[in-house]
């Protein structure tokens, strides 16, 4: 009986030791497969065959636009990121077996979702409206900032500073159309006094002729009505 108890005790001890052994963590450069702690594959490589009690881990390089950027015990490499132009992205650094693609922003875009070295999504810079100027030009990380023109200044939306309206009189011209925040003044040649008087005279003459024509037309209509009434 004592021998049987000793045997049971020994078996329990062995089971406990095996259980403790299976719970022992593997080293930093190892990964666990069953009861084995296998050496990891280096970055840029994946596991082809796991280690055994008698053989080490067998590794192969990542191929066909795949990568692994750290030591691992994986059987498959990760698929490289696609820099989608539809999201405003371009390739900043191509994918390698040991590192993923790094995406940057297309010209005229700024990053909405930055990563450590690149960007995951971008948006086109805002366009300033007529009457506004570009107070801060957009960068790869910030949008364009627009501000309104004030006073006697204007911008069509593409300027980095508002321009002063042209003073027509200061350049010997006459203002034909005033300036607005979105457009410059329009100037024309100065009219001499004699020319101005001539134009005024022509306009006045045409006005008088139109009034006389209207009066004659009314007289004709009135006479026709009287003649029709007399019958």
ZIZIDA-V676200 format. One record per backbone hydrogen bond with DSSP energy under -1.0 kcal/mol. NH is the residue of the N-H (numbers start at 1). CO is the residue of the C=O. If there is no record, write none. Layout:
nh & co
NH & CO
NH & CO
This chain:
nh & co
5 & 1
6 & 2
7 & 3
8 & 4
9 & 5
10 & 6
11 & 7
12 & 8
13 & 9
14 & 10
15 & 11
16 & 12
17 & 13
18 & 14
19 & 15
20 & 16
21 & 17
22 & 18
23 & 19
30 & 27
31 & 38
33 & 36
36 & 33
38 & 31
40 & 29
41 & 72
44 & 68
45 & 42
46 & 60
47 & 74
48 & 58
49 & 58
52 & 55
58 & 49
60 & 46
62 & 44
67 & 78
68 & 97
72 & 41
78 & 67
80 & 65
84 & 82
87 & 84
88 & 85
89 & 84
90 & 104
92 & 102
93 & 102
96 & 99
99 & 96
102 & 93
104 & 90
106 & 88
109 & 106
110 & 123
111 & 140
112 & 121
113 & 121
115 & 118
119 & 103
120 & 113
122 & 87
123 & 110
125 & 108
131 & 155
132 & 129
133 & 147
134 & 159
135 & 133
135 & 145
136 & 145
139 & 142
145 & 136
147 & 133
149 & 131
153 & 151
154 & 163
155 & 181
163 & 154
165 & 152
168 & 166
171 & 168
172 & 169
173 & 168
174 & 188
176 & 186
177 & 186
180 & 183
183 & 180
186 & 177
188 & 174
196 & 192
197 & 193
198 & 194
199 & 195
200 & 196
201 & 197
202 & 198
203 & 199
204 & 200
205 & 201
206 & 202
207 & 203
208 & 204
209 & 205
210 & 206
211 & 207
212 & 208
213 & 209
214 & 210
215 & 211
216 & 212
217 & 213
218 & 214
219 & 215
220 & 216
221 & 217
222 & 218
223 & 219
224 & 220
225 & 221
226 & 222
227 & 223
228 & 224
229 & 225
230 & 226
